Amino acid sequence: MSDDRLIVALDVPNALAGLELAKKLGDAVSFYKIGLGMLTGGGLALANELKGEHGKRIFLDMKLFDIGATVEAAVRGLAQFDLDFLTVHGDPHVVRAAQEGKGEKDLKILAVTILTSLDRADLDASLIKPGDVRDIVLERAANALNAGADGLIASPQEAPLIRALPEAEGKLIVTPGVRPAGADLGDQKRVATPAQAIANGADHVVVGRPVWQAGDPRAAAEEILRELASPQAQRPNN
């Protein structure tokens, strides 16, 4: 039943908890996200174990941002771990440095536009230029793709707008901020259901708490997979 359009976020305290969750999910889930919060809890070791011993795909969500030389060096080091996806901030100099760092590795560099937990008030507080959030997302998306990003991280609400960009042809769109119908939104503000996200143009959806906080994580994941296989998850032009 595994469908790698579903990426489960292992936003748990440490590698042991992450491995335990992966065992509960078994062959239902083939793709995992390991984020910055897990880094000091053995995240890279967990990535290696899930990839090398269990055949899982790995999305390392580091959202790297620094001067070009530092980003390039960091990505060069991370590329040794045979990862599938890696996030960086969508600033063009960061994207270009990450592409240099990955070299010949088949590692997809995904650029972050605007975090899905942020709205216009948050951007104002951070002194980000005025304007509609979606317009800023689209501008950042186009700039990142022109700088060489393999894909984008974006809200499912903005996925159809990004998919329509000429620069987005053949590129990946990965959407966090995905919640099954009726699930607690937590700290997410720009959300959609898994089916809506795929129909809007996403290639992969990232789901964390609705899976790992469930009484039966595997059953929760399987319910999302059923939704992804439903007619509601078809893109209009399919």
Helices and strands as residue ranges (DSSP letters): E 6-9, H 15-25, G 26-28, E 31-35, G 36-41, H 43-52, E 57-64, H 68-78, G 79-81, E 85-89, H 92-102, E 108-112, H 120-125, H 133-146, E 151-153, H 159-163, G 166-168, E 172-175, H 194-199, E 204-207, H 209-212, H 217-228, G 231-233
